[in-house]
Amino acid sequence: MALVIGNSGYANASDLIHAARDARDIAARFRKMGIEVHDGYNLSLGEMRQLVNGFRSRIKQVDAADVLIYYAGHGFSLDGADYLVPVDAALNDRQTAIFEVMGLEAMVNRTRPGGGRSLVVFFDACRDSPLPGRAAAGEKSVGSPAIPPGVLISYATEFGRPTWDGKGTHSPYARALLASLGAEPMHIETLLTKVGRSVRAETNGRQLPAAQGSLSGPFEFGALYSETDPPDRPGS
Protein backbone atom coordinates (compact mmCIF):
# COMPACT_ATOMS: atom_id res chain seq x y z
CA MET A 1 0.00 0.00 0.00
CA ALA A 2 1.36 3.44 -0.89
CA LEU A 3 0.77 7.08 -0.01
CA VAL A 4 1.81 9.59 -2.68
CA ILE A 5 1.78 13.39 -2.33
CA GLY A 6 2.93 15.93 -4.93
CA ASN A 7 2.84 19.68 -4.27
CA SER A 8 3.77 22.07 -7.09
CA GLY A 9 1.60 25.22 -6.90
CA TYR A 10 2.48 27.26 -3.81
CA ALA A 11 0.78 30.40 -2.53
CA ASN A 12 3.83 31.85 -0.76
CA ALA A 13 6.81 30.01 -2.22
CA SER A 14 8.14 29.40 -5.70
CA ASP A 15 6.15 26.93 -7.79
CA LEU A 16 7.87 23.64 -8.57
CA ILE A 17 8.08 22.47 -12.16
CA HIS A 18 8.19 18.73 -11.61
CA ALA A 19 6.76 17.81 -8.20
CA ALA A 20 3.10 17.07 -8.99
CA ARG A 21 3.97 15.37 -12.29
CA ASP A 22 6.66 13.29 -10.57
CA ALA A 23 4.19 12.18 -7.91
CA ARG A 24 1.48 11.32 -10.45
CA ASP A 25 3.88 9.21 -12.47
CA ILE A 26 5.22 7.44 -9.37
CA ALA A 27 1.62 6.73 -8.30
CA ALA A 28 0.84 5.33 -11.75
CA ARG A 29 3.92 3.12 -11.61
CA PHE A 30 2.97 1.78 -8.18
CA ARG A 31 -0.51 0.94 -9.47
CA LYS A 32 0.95 -0.94 -12.44
CA MET A 33 2.97 -2.95 -9.91
CA GLY A 34 -0.23 -4.01 -8.18
CA ILE A 35 0.08 -1.63 -5.23
CA GLU A 36 -2.97 0.13 -3.77
CA VAL A 37 -2.28 3.88 -3.93
CA HIS A 38 -3.75 6.77 -1.96
CA ASP A 39 -2.62 10.03 -3.56
CA GLY A 40 -3.16 13.78 -3.46
CA TYR A 41 -1.77 16.79 -5.28
CA ASN A 42 -1.32 20.48 -4.44
CA LEU A 43 -2.66 19.95 -0.94
CA SER A 44 -3.17 22.39 1.92
CA LEU A 45 -2.05 21.41 5.42
CA GLY A 46 -5.59 20.37 6.29
CA GLU A 47 -5.85 18.26 3.15
CA MET A 48 -2.49 16.62 3.82
CA ARG A 49 -3.57 15.72 7.35
CA GLN A 50 -6.86 14.33 6.05
CA LEU A 51 -5.08 12.19 3.44
CA VAL A 52 -2.54 10.86 5.96
CA ASN A 53 -5.25 10.06 8.50
CA GLY A 54 -7.32 8.25 5.89
CA PHE A 55 -4.27 6.30 4.80
CA ARG A 56 -3.55 5.35 8.41
CA SER A 57 -7.10 4.08 8.82
CA ARG A 58 -6.80 2.04 5.63
CA ILE A 59 -3.56 0.44 6.84
CA LYS A 60 -5.33 -0.74 9.97
CA GLN A 61 -8.43 -1.82 8.05
CA VAL A 62 -6.73 -4.12 5.57
CA ASP A 63 -3.74 -5.15 7.67
CA ALA A 64 -1.46 -4.18 4.77
CA ALA A 65 1.87 -5.88 4.23
CA ASP A 66 4.58 -3.27 3.77
CA VAL A 67 3.92 0.44 3.28
CA LEU A 68 5.40 2.97 0.84
CA ILE A 69 5.38 6.78 0.91
CA TYR A 70 6.52 9.12 -1.86
CA TYR A 71 6.56 12.89 -1.35
CA ALA A 72 7.57 15.51 -3.90
CA GLY A 73 7.33 19.22 -3.12
CA HIS A 74 8.99 21.90 -1.07
CA GLY A 75 10.72 20.67 2.03
CA PHE A 76 13.20 21.92 4.58
CA SER A 77 15.27 20.73 7.51
CA LEU A 78 15.42 22.48 10.87
CA ASP A 79 17.26 21.30 13.98
CA GLY A 80 17.83 17.92 12.38
CA ALA A 81 14.19 17.30 11.46
CA ASP A 82 12.66 17.27 7.98
CA TYR A 83 9.36 18.92 7.03
CA LEU A 84 6.88 18.65 4.14
CA VAL A 85 5.46 21.98 2.99
CA PRO A 86 1.76 22.25 2.04
CA VAL A 87 0.76 24.69 -0.68
CA ASP A 88 -0.91 27.14 1.74
CA ALA A 89 2.01 27.60 4.16
CA ALA A 90 2.78 31.29 4.80
CA LEU A 91 6.45 30.69 5.69
CA ASN A 92 6.99 34.18 7.05
CA ASP A 93 9.52 33.22 9.71
CA ARG A 94 11.06 30.14 11.29
CA GLN A 95 9.20 30.60 14.58
CA THR A 96 5.80 30.09 12.96
CA ALA A 97 6.77 28.01 9.91
CA ILE A 98 6.88 24.67 11.73
CA PHE A 99 3.21 25.11 12.69
CA GLU A 100 2.27 25.47 9.01
CA VAL A 101 3.99 22.32 7.75
CA MET A 102 3.95 18.56 8.35
CA GLY A 103 6.87 16.88 10.07
CA LEU A 104 8.29 13.84 8.32
CA GLU A 105 8.79 12.19 11.71
CA ALA A 106 5.10 12.69 12.57
CA MET A 107 4.04 11.24 9.21
CA VAL A 108 6.26 8.21 9.74
CA ASN A 109 4.88 7.60 13.21
CA ARG A 110 1.29 7.76 11.96
CA THR A 111 1.75 5.49 8.97
CA ARG A 112 4.29 2.84 9.91
CA PRO A 113 2.73 -0.61 10.12
CA GLY A 114 3.18 -2.92 13.07
CA GLY A 115 3.68 -6.64 13.27
CA GLY A 116 7.21 -6.70 11.90
CA ARG A 117 6.24 -5.00 8.64
CA SER A 118 8.25 -2.25 6.97
CA LEU A 119 7.77 1.34 5.83
CA VAL A 120 9.85 2.80 3.00
CA VAL A 121 9.75 6.57 2.45
CA PHE A 122 10.97 8.36 -0.69
CA PHE A 123 11.48 12.03 0.25
CA ASP A 124 11.99 14.05 -2.95
CA ALA A 125 12.44 17.52 -1.48
CA CYS A 126 15.07 20.03 -0.42
CA ARG A 127 16.68 19.65 2.99
CA ASP A 128 18.48 22.97 3.28
CA SER A 129 16.68 26.21 4.11
CA PRO A 130 14.16 26.40 6.96
CA LEU A 131 12.15 28.67 4.68
CA PRO A 132 11.94 27.61 1.00
CA GLY A 133 13.24 30.33 -1.26
CA ARG A 134 14.99 32.15 1.57
CA ALA A 135 18.65 31.90 2.59
CA ALA A 136 19.60 30.16 5.80
CA ALA A 137 23.34 30.70 6.01
CA GLY A 138 25.01 28.77 8.79
CA GLU A 139 21.99 26.61 9.59
CA LYS A 140 23.21 23.60 11.55
CA SER A 141 21.67 20.37 12.75
CA VAL A 142 21.52 19.79 16.48
CA GLY A 143 20.68 16.09 16.15
CA SER A 144 18.34 14.02 14.02
CA PRO A 145 15.18 12.39 15.36
CA ALA A 146 15.52 8.64 15.87
CA ILE A 147 14.05 6.57 13.04
CA PRO A 148 11.89 3.73 14.40
CA PRO A 149 12.82 0.11 13.63
CA GLY A 150 11.32 -1.14 10.40
CA VAL A 151 11.51 2.26 8.69
CA LEU A 152 13.85 3.19 5.84
CA ILE A 153 13.90 6.76 4.51
CA SER A 154 15.44 7.48 1.12
CA TYR A 155 16.21 11.19 0.76
CA ALA A 156 16.70 12.75 -2.66
CA THR A 157 19.58 14.76 -1.20
CA GLU A 158 21.84 14.99 1.83
CA PHE A 159 20.94 16.91 4.97
CA GLY A 160 21.45 20.64 4.50
CA ARG A 161 21.43 20.42 0.71
CA PRO A 162 18.93 21.40 -2.02
CA THR A 163 17.58 19.26 -4.82
CA TRP A 164 17.96 20.18 -8.49
CA ASP A 165 15.27 20.41 -11.14
CA GLY A 166 17.36 18.81 -13.85
CA LYS A 167 16.30 18.59 -17.47
CA GLY A 168 13.25 17.00 -19.01
CA THR A 169 9.90 16.19 -17.45
CA HIS A 170 11.02 14.79 -14.08
CA SER A 171 13.38 15.61 -11.25
CA PRO A 172 16.64 13.61 -11.28
CA TYR A 173 15.48 11.55 -8.28
CA ALA A 174 12.03 10.76 -9.68
CA ARG A 175 13.48 9.97 -13.09
CA ALA A 176 15.93 7.51 -11.51
CA LEU A 177 13.14 5.85 -9.51
CA LEU A 178 10.93 5.52 -12.58
CA ALA A 179 13.81 3.99 -14.54
CA SER A 180 14.11 1.12 -12.06
CA LEU A 181 10.74 0.62 -10.36
CA GLY A 182 9.00 -2.29 -12.06
CA ALA A 183 11.76 -2.91 -14.58
CA GLU A 184 12.59 -6.21 -12.87
CA PRO A 185 12.34 -7.72 -9.40
CA MET A 186 14.74 -5.69 -7.27
CA HIS A 187 15.73 -5.51 -3.61
CA ILE A 188 15.42 -2.08 -2.03
CA GLU A 189 19.19 -1.85 -1.46
CA THR A 190 19.84 -2.41 -5.17
CA LEU A 191 17.17 0.11 -6.12
CA LEU A 192 18.64 2.83 -3.91
CA THR A 193 22.15 2.15 -5.18
CA LYS A 194 20.99 2.52 -8.79
CA VAL A 195 19.02 5.67 -7.97
CA GLY A 196 21.97 7.21 -6.15
CA ARG A 197 24.35 6.58 -9.03
CA SER A 198 21.90 8.01 -11.55
CA VAL A 199 21.23 11.19 -9.56
CA ARG A 200 24.92 11.79 -8.88
CA ALA A 201 25.73 11.38 -12.56
CA GLU A 202 22.91 13.62 -13.81
CA THR A 203 23.70 16.43 -11.36
CA ASN A 204 27.49 16.12 -11.67
CA GLY A 205 27.73 15.34 -7.99
CA ARG A 206 25.76 18.38 -6.83
CA GLN A 207 22.94 16.20 -5.47
CA LEU A 208 23.76 13.10 -3.45
CA PRO A 209 20.85 10.93 -2.28
CA ALA A 210 21.06 9.55 1.24
CA ALA A 211 19.26 6.90 3.27
CA GLN A 212 18.64 6.28 6.95
CA GLY A 213 16.96 3.53 8.92
CA SER A 214 16.57 -0.22 8.75
CA LEU A 215 13.83 -2.57 7.60
CA SER A 216 12.16 -5.40 9.46
CA GLY A 217 13.19 -7.96 6.85
CA PRO A 218 13.96 -8.45 3.14
CA PHE A 219 12.12 -5.97 0.92
CA GLU A 220 11.82 -6.51 -2.83
CA PHE A 221 9.94 -4.59 -5.49
CA GLY A 222 8.35 -6.77 -8.15
CA ALA A 223 8.22 -6.22 -11.89
CA LEU A 224 5.25 -4.83 -13.79
CA TYR A 225 2.59 -7.47 -14.25
CA SER A 226 -0.40 -8.37 -16.39
CA GLU A 227 -3.74 -7.35 -14.87
CA THR A 228 -4.89 -10.96 -15.36
CA ASP A 229 -2.13 -12.40 -13.18
CA PRO A 230 -1.13 -10.00 -10.38
CA PRO A 231 1.59 -11.38 -8.09
CA ASP A 232 1.75 -11.15 -4.31
CA ARG A 233 4.61 -8.87 -3.32
CA PRO A 234 5.76 -6.45 -0.61
CA GLY A 235 4.22 -3.02 -0.72
CA SER A 236 0.77 -4.27 -1.66
C-alpha positions in Angstrom: 0.0 0.0 0.0 1.4 3.4 -0.9 0.8 7.1 0.0 1.8 9.6 -2.7 1.8 13.4 -2.3 2.9 15.9 -4.9 2.8 19.7 -4.3 3.8 22.1 -7.1 1.6 25.2 -6.9 2.5 27.3 -3.8 0.8 30.4 -2.5 3.8 31.8 -0.8 6.8 30.0 -2.2 8.1 29.4 -5.7 6.2 26.9 -7.8 7.9 23.6 -8.6 8.1 22.5 -12.2 8.2 18.7 -11.6 6.8 17.8 -8.2 3.1 17.1 -9.0 4.0 15.4 -12.3 6.7 13.3 -10.6 4.2 12.2 -7.9 1.5 11.3 -10.5 3.9 9.2 -12.5 5.2 7.4 -9.4 1.6 6.7 -8.3 0.8 5.3 -11.7 3.9 3.1 -11.6 3.0 1.8 -8.2 -0.5 0.9 -9.5 1.0 -0.9 -12.4 3.0 -2.9 -9.9 -0.2 -4.0 -8.2 0.1 -1.6 -5.2 -3.0 0.1 -3.8 -2.3 3.9 -3.9 -3.7 6.8 -2.0 -2.6 10.0 -3.6 -3.2 13.8 -3.5 -1.8 16.8 -5.3 -1.3 20.5 -4.4 -2.7 20.0 -0.9 -3.2 22.4 1.9 -2.1 21.4 5.4 -5.6 20.4 6.3 -5.9 18.3 3.1 -2.5 16.6 3.8 -3.6 15.7 7.3 -6.9 14.3 6.0 -5.1 12.2 3.4 -2.5 10.9 6.0 -5.3 10.1 8.5 -7.3 8.3 5.9 -4.3 6.3 4.8 -3.5 5.4 8.4 -7.1 4.1 8.8 -6.8 2.0 5.6 -3.6 0.4 6.8 -5.3 -0.7 10.0 -8.4 -1.8 8.1 -6.7 -4.1 5.6 -3.7 -5.2 7.7 -1.5 -4.2 4.8 1.9 -5.9 4.2 4.6 -3.3 3.8 3.9 0.4 3.3 5.4 3.0 0.8 5.4 6.8 0.9 6.5 9.1 -1.9 6.6 12.9 -1.3 7.6 15.5 -3.9 7.3 19.2 -3.1 9.0 21.9 -1.1 10.7 20.7 2.0 13.2 21.9 4.6 15.3 20.7 7.5 15.4 22.5 10.9 17.3 21.3 14.0 17.8 17.9 12.4 14.2 17.3 11.5 12.7 17.3 8.0 9.4 18.9 7.0 6.9 18.6 4.1 5.5 22.0 3.0 1.8 22.2 2.0 0.8 24.7 -0.7 -0.9 27.1 1.7 2.0 27.6 4.2 2.8 31.3 4.8 6.5 30.7 5.7 7.0 34.2 7.1 9.5 33.2 9.7 11.1 30.1 11.3 9.2 30.6 14.6 5.8 30.1 13.0 6.8 28.0 9.9 6.9 24.7 11.7 3.2 25.1 12.7 2.3 25.5 9.0 4.0 22.3 7.8 4.0 18.6 8.3 6.9 16.9 10.1 8.3 13.8 8.3 8.8 12.2 11.7 5.1 12.7 12.6 4.0 11.2 9.2 6.3 8.2 9.7 4.9 7.6 13.2 1.3 7.8 12.0 1.7 5.5 9.0 4.3 2.8 9.9 2.7 -0.6 10.1 3.2 -2.9 13.1 3.7 -6.6 13.3 7.2 -6.7 11.9 6.2 -5.0 8.6 8.2 -2.3 7.0 7.8 1.3 5.8 9.9 2.8 3.0 9.7 6.6 2.4 11.0 8.4 -0.7 11.5 12.0 0.2 12.0 14.0 -3.0 12.4 17.5 -1.5 15.1 20.0 -0.4 16.7 19.7 3.0 18.5 23.0 3.3 16.7 26.2 4.1 14.2 26.4 7.0 12.1 28.7 4.7 11.9 27.6 1.0 13.2 30.3 -1.3 15.0 32.1 1.6 18.6 31.9 2.6 19.6 30.2 5.8 23.3 30.7 6.0 25.0 28.8 8.8 22.0 26.6 9.6 23.2 23.6 11.6 21.7 20.4 12.7 21.5 19.8 16.5 20.7 16.1 16.1 18.3 14.0 14.0 15.2 12.4 15.4 15.5 8.6 15.9 14.1 6.6 13.0 11.9 3.7 14.4 12.8 0.1 13.6 11.3 -1.1 10.4 11.5 2.3 8.7 13.8 3.2 5.8 13.9 6.8 4.5 15.4 7.5 1.1 16.2 11.2 0.8 16.7 12.7 -2.7 19.6 14.8 -1.2 21.8 15.0 1.8 20.9 16.9 5.0 21.5 20.6 4.5 21.4 20.4 0.7 18.9 21.4 -2.0 17.6 19.3 -4.8 18.0 20.2 -8.5 15.3 20.4 -11.1 17.4 18.8 -13.8 16.3 18.6 -17.5 13.2 17.0 -19.0 9.9 16.2 -17.4 11.0 14.8 -14.1 13.4 15.6 -11.3 16.6 13.6 -11.3 15.5 11.6 -8.3 12.0 10.8 -9.7 13.5 10.0 -13.1 15.9 7.5 -11.5 13.1 5.9 -9.5 10.9 5.5 -12.6 13.8 4.0 -14.5 14.1 1.1 -12.1 10.7 0.6 -10.4 9.0 -2.3 -12.1 11.8 -2.9 -14.6 12.6 -6.2 -12.9 12.3 -7.7 -9.4 14.7 -5.7 -7.3 15.7 -5.5 -3.6 15.4 -2.1 -2.0 19.2 -1.9 -1.5 19.8 -2.4 -5.2 17.2 0.1 -6.1 18.6 2.8 -3.9 22.1 2.2 -5.2 21.0 2.5 -8.8 19.0 5.7 -8.0 22.0 7.2 -6.1 24.3 6.6 -9.0 21.9 8.0 -11.6 21.2 11.2 -9.6 24.9 11.8 -8.9 25.7 11.4 -12.6 22.9 13.6 -13.8 23.7 16.4 -11.4 27.5 16.1 -11.7 27.7 15.3 -8.0 25.8 18.4 -6.8 22.9 16.2 -5.5 23.8 13.1 -3.5 20.9 10.9 -2.3 21.1 9.6 1.2 19.3 6.9 3.3 18.6 6.3 6.9 17.0 3.5 8.9 16.6 -0.2 8.7 13.8 -2.6 7.6 12.2 -5.4 9.5 13.2 -8.0 6.8 14.0 -8.5 3.1 12.1 -6.0 0.9 11.8 -6.5 -2.8 9.9 -4.6 -5.5 8.3 -6.8 -8.1 8.2 -6.2 -11.9 5.2 -4.8 -13.8 2.6 -7.5 -14.3 -0.4 -8.4 -16.4 -3.7 -7.4 -14.9 -4.9 -11.0 -15.4 -2.1 -12.4 -13.2 -1.1 -10.0 -10.4 1.6 -11.4 -8.1 1.8 -11.2 -4.3 4.6 -8.9 -3.3 5.8 -6.4 -0.6 4.2 -3.0 -0.7 0.8 -4.3 -1.7 
